[in-house]
Amino acid sequence: MDTSNIALIRRPPRSYRDFYLRHEIEIDLTLADRQHAGYVDALRAAGLDIHAIPPDERFADSVFIEDTAVVWQGRALRTRMAPHREGEQDAVIDHLRQTHEIVTLPPTATLDGGDVLHTEDITYVGRSSRTNGAGAGALRDFLGPAKRRVVEVPVDRCLHLKSAATWLGDETLLVAHELVDVSYFEIERVLFTAEGEEKAPNTLRIGSHLLLLAGNPGSAATLWEFAQYRDLTLHTLAMSEFEKGDGSLTCLSIVM
């Protein structure tokens, strides 16, 4: 099976609302379902085939499927996440096993997919509360056969590296400079999100399509100019119910 145009997704379980309610965060599940469906429609419009992993009520955060695996050139690295999320990976890895060689982390390593940012030549990995040095080292080993260089970036002002920065393609990085030190990135062209729009960096480029978060007008103007110059189709998506769970556009799929 050709896996170059596939997105793995997982619908939000009903437990998503209950989990965040215990943390005094109100999730509107009806709205979350509608927003997730709109996201999947945008992936399809960008030319991706959708493979859906069934939701699992045991794992409230399992909608954030990106964190479960890092996929590269026919191989998949199973991550190790926060204790309350361990086990989410099983169904994802079972699906990937049909087409990919599966690699596992060493016992002391932790790694979330949201901390892994691929650019054209370099993969950046966030050293965050979810990814430790052993996890970064395991990622380096995993990408070794592909001769990818891996650069570590300290992340202590947000959950994941891709909460602070995403790759727009065309040698361009989008960053919230208040969340991460841009000096770690070996990239000539850096675009910055508007002040006060800290959630805006998380975008998703798929070929000639660019997905961005609604509610960030200053950053949207910058991205509109970027997209117009490159003839990209913009999809502006409201994802409020996933932002409440510290999630965003890249978190909700594994694009292969």
Summary of the structure (lengths in Angstrom):
residues: 256
radius of gyration: 17.0
end to end distance: 11.8
largest distance: 46.6
contacts: 871
relative contact order: 0.16
helix: 32%
strand: 25%
